[in-house]
Amino acid sequence: MLLRLAFRGLRDRPWRSAFLLAGFALGVGVMITLLAIGEAMVVQSMDEKLVGGGDVTVLPEGIDLEVMKTGGVGGMFASIANARFVYRQVLASPRFADRIATVAPQTDGVLLYLRTADGTEYPVRALGEIPSASRAVGAAPTLIAGAWEDDDGDRRWQRPTVAELRHEIDRFHHTPAAIIAEERPTWGEWHYFNVLSDDARRWAFLTLAVGGDIPDGRWGGQVLLTLHAQGRAPRRFTQVVPSQQITLDTSRADLAVGTNTVTVLPDGRYEVRARAREDGTGAEATVALILTPAPGAYFPGTSIGDATLVSGYAVPALRGTIDGTICVERRCERYSGAPGYHDHNWGVWRDVEWEWGAARLGEFSVLYGRVRRSGADDVREPLFVYLVDSLGFRSLFRPKAIRYEDGRTVMAEGRRLQVPSRAVLEDIRGGDTLRIALEIEDAMASDVRLDRMRQHGTLVPRRPDAARTFLVQMKGTATLTGRIGGQPVSGRGTGFFETYR
């Protein structure tokens, strides 16, 4: 009966029936939409991980958002590695100032433990953010009472002075407690500097190193200076210093190995002073240099490892200028605005090999490397190529390999050794391409089974299963070609490279 009436009404008054039907459909649609919005608001109000503010949220690569929000194992301890570097050199860098207005770093749900005076521990869930930055992206909480302003730690996180930045990435370490007893004597850490003459035919490598079980075991330090002239044998100068005469700081980059010092000046420059005597002749060399790092041209540092292998590396001055002198007896090489470089290494070094290179290529500077450990606990880290320009970090590539052509012969510990004459690194990442070609102009090889860094007066031999025993140090020309962000990149210049044979 009802169905018959409905059809007769539709037939007698078709326009009125269609109008009423459309109105009813619209009302049902609005109700469904409102209910969906209401449900979403209820769900969001119960979502403890939801962070408001901003237009884009940057999260760790590969994270499962649902697992993160529900607190599953995959969401535990989620963080962005080198977040300070990502903030300073990528998101808040001058390169993207026309696209990114402001950035706010935030972390939530960090598990901490609160210990009271009587020794009781309580688990605490903590969050961290910078007040001014959170306000800038519209994510500041509503204050009920008190004040919520940036402190000095917030300033250092966002905008450290150049001296604070040096100490942050260039500080020293104690031998980690987790390293097994067998490996503790092989711990080593050092400041390394190199400088190139104006005609690119003379150069110097300087290392101030400490090694051993620091600070409570047997350990000591060494100064190593090698002077090179293209086509001639290098001169090697050393000084060994006992631990009682060494001062290092786990919160600063400053180091004193006896009277030899590396000091970060208030304006962020490095002052380096050292003395050493030549192996064999006893001739004394003195070093007095000031290194001025180029703004933004640094690698923030990374560390890998466990109880058997720890390897850390930072480059506070991928590109810099050096002023000062290196003298042997009364003959001095003077530098004024000479190309300079500084890096910092730390870790367990027995049976460790690496590929490494750094060069300045016109407006670009490039760094590449990887670490490999031989033996039963074989470790092979992937190769990386890190590129900077005048605005700082530009791009990162991951070539699968370095293709060497061993076309040179050198004498090493009384034997002939084939070493590279050319090398090529290539990679494609999406629309970006990279090719770096190396032409080797000079090379030397050292047998790392011998005394290349004394640790408290004893030798640190390699295990029999570590086959490659010669460290090859090279100087040459690097040529860069490729495209980044749709723009061609190119450059050519001098650099230093290392590998093993």
PyMOL commands that set and color helices and strands:
alter all, ss='L'
color gray80, all
select helices_A, chain A and resi 2-12+14-45+65-70+73-75+83-91+94-96+131-136+152-158+162-170+184-186+243-245
alter helices_A, ss='H'
color red, helices_A
select strands_A, chain A and resi 106-115+121-129+187-196+202-212+219-229+235-242+246-248+255-257+260-264+270-278+284-293+299-305+310-328+331-348+352-361+364-373+379-380+384-389+392-397+402-405+408-412+415-419+422-429+432-447+470-484+487-500
alter strands_A, ss='S'
color yellow, strands_A
deselect
rebuild
show_as cartoon
